[in-house]
Amino acid sequence: MLLQSCLLAAGLGLALHSVHAADPAAVKSVQFKNGALLVSLESGDTQTATNEIALPESIKVMTNGTFTVNAGKKRNLKDGQSLGADGNLTSPDGTVEPVADHVVLKGGRLKLVKDGESSPATGEVKLGDGSRIRPDGTITGADGRIRRMLDGQICKFSGEAIASTDTVTLKDGKVILQKDGGRVTLKPGQTIMMSDGTKVSADGTVLRADGTRSKVGEGEVLKLPGVLPRK
């Protein structure tokens, strides 16, 4: 009832209070644009925030566009960036990355990301589940089983996997892909298969694995499931 009252007040042009993802009507995402924090609700409505917004993963977003994760270092949302309830930060150029602290394999090398700042792993990293990861992405599980991370694979320092996201973006007539943790600009006539089996062509045509065909528009960011970790 309290949340419904808050949303009703917002619809009347009054203050939008902090909305928690555990509440019945959750926040879908927040975006900082032209100096204002815009809140997209699951209902499809968009409001301008006048109070702090709470998201899962202990994310708190202030009206000035700064946010924290687990009371960590303050970070700034850049103009046009959106932060989803799934914990992913999406930039206008199609870059999608989790804001929670994590490790990720990029170009065959392990990166540590804390408070949004990335640094290369210089030694073995021990995760909370007892597994260990070498700088080359080799994982030794708590049970002693050895496997390798895939490029673009992400996990928290607890050992919990984070679903990665690939994207297709059309900018200035060029198709740019985020795939396996890297970025690729398609050349004329080129077609690349994404991690989920979707085929993307340089003219913006997107052919899904189920045969569905569409075309990405200028400035659009199409999100696709990213690399799946080996079991």
Buried (B, 14 or more C-beta within 10 A) or exposed (E): EEBEEBBEBBEEEEEBBBBEBEBEBBBBBBBBBEEEBBBBBEEEEEBBBBBBBBBBBEBBBBBEBBBBBEEBEEBEBEEEBBBBBBBBBBBBBBBBBBBBBBBBBBEEEBBBBBEBEEEEBEEEBEBEEEBBBBBEBBBBBEEEEEBBBBBBBBBBBEBEEBBBBBBBBBBEEEBBBBBBBEBBEBEEEEEBEBBEEBBBBBBBBBBBEEEEEEEBEEEBBBBBBBBBBEE
